[in-house]
Amino acid sequence: MTDDAALPAPAETFVPTVAGRGTARVAIEYCTQCRWLLRAAWVAQELLQTFRTRLGEVALVPGTDGVFRVTLDAGDGPVLLWDRRVDGGFPEVPDLKRRVRDAVAPDLALGHTDRAAARVADGEAGGPAEG
């Protein structure tokens, strides 16, 4: 038997201590039965690489029953960014990055991701020419 009295109580919320680091928390819940850990880790890596210190945390949350859900808590409670069952399939990373950016860093340019989205919005997606 262990003596848990000597251990500090778990923190209710994560509060970064590094100056300049964001406080937003992204949680990626993935199905362990479906073996989607690598997909979840890849999405987490993409978000961490893009947003660097603008996010306080990206958490991988094991789940079951085919779940793949991405939530963002920027201080006002969690907001659902993607749910495999609702949105159909897995998120396209550029779309997910835009959703995170719009919430935590609206001033951040996403480079080619933004340019590609603008081309699609303008009808220049490279599809067959109308004629």
N, C-alpha and C positions, 0 to 999 in steps of 0.2 A: 504494500500500500504506500502511496506517495503522499507527501505533505504539500498540498496545493496552496496552503495559507501563505507560503513564502513567495509565491509567484505573483507578479503584478496582475491586476484585473485587466482583461482585454479592453482595448480602446473601443468606444462606440463608433467613432468615425475616424477616418484617416485624415490627418492634418499634416501636410508637408512642412518641413522645417527649413528647407533650403530657400533662401531669398530668390525671387524671380520664378519660382516653380508654380505652375498652375495648381488648382485644387480640384479640378474636375476629375471624376472617376468614371471610367468606362468599364463595364462588366460584360464579358462574353461568356454566356452560358452555352455549353456544348454537351452533346450526348456521348456519354462514355460507352454505351452499348453499341453505338454506331461507329465508334473509333474516330470521332471528329476532333480529337485533341490537336493534331497537326494543323488542321484547317484553322482552328481557333487561335493557335499560337502564331500562325502566319498572319492572320488578320491583326492580332495584337502587335506583332512586329512592325507591320506596315503603319499602324497608327502611331506607335512610339517613334518610329523613324521620321514620320512626317511632322508630328507635333512636338517632338523633343521635350522641352521643359514646360510646354503649355498645358500638358496633362499632369495631374498629380499621381495618377495610378491607372493601369490597365490590368484588370483582374481576369483570370481564367476560372470559371465556375463550373465544376462538373455537374452534369444533370443526366437525365434518362429520357426515355420515350420520344426520341427523335428531336429533341429541342436544339435549336441554334438561335439564340436570342442575344441581341446587342442592346444594352441600355447605357444611358449617359446621365450622370448626376453632376450638374454644374452648380449645385448649391440649393436648388429649389425642389429637390426630390428627383428620383429617377424618371427619365423619359425614354420610352421605347423608340429605338432607332431602326431596329430590324427584328422581325420574327419570321423564321422560316415558314411557319404554317400560315401566317397572315399574308406575308409578302410573296410567298412562292419561291422556294429554293433558297439559295445563299446570296448574300449581298455582293454586288460588284464593288470591289474595294474603292474605286474612284468615287462612286456614289456615296459610300459610307464615309469617306474622308470629307466630302462636301458637307454632309449632315453634321459631322463632328465640328468641322471648321465653322459652320454657320452659328453654332452654339457657343463655342469657346474662343474662337480667334477669327472673327469676321474680317479682320484686316489682313489675314494671311493669304497670300497668293499660292495656289496649288500648281502653278506652272502648266505643264502639258495637260493635266487633268481638267483645269478650267478651260483651256483652249479647245479640247476635244468636246466638252459639254456645250460650248458655244457653237461649235460647228454642227452638232446634232440638232440644237435648238433652231439653227438657221436653215436646216434641211440639207446640209452638206455632208452627210454621213458617209458618202461614198457609195450610195446605193445606185440602182439603175437610173440613168438619166430619163427625165420625162420628155416626151417628144411627140 
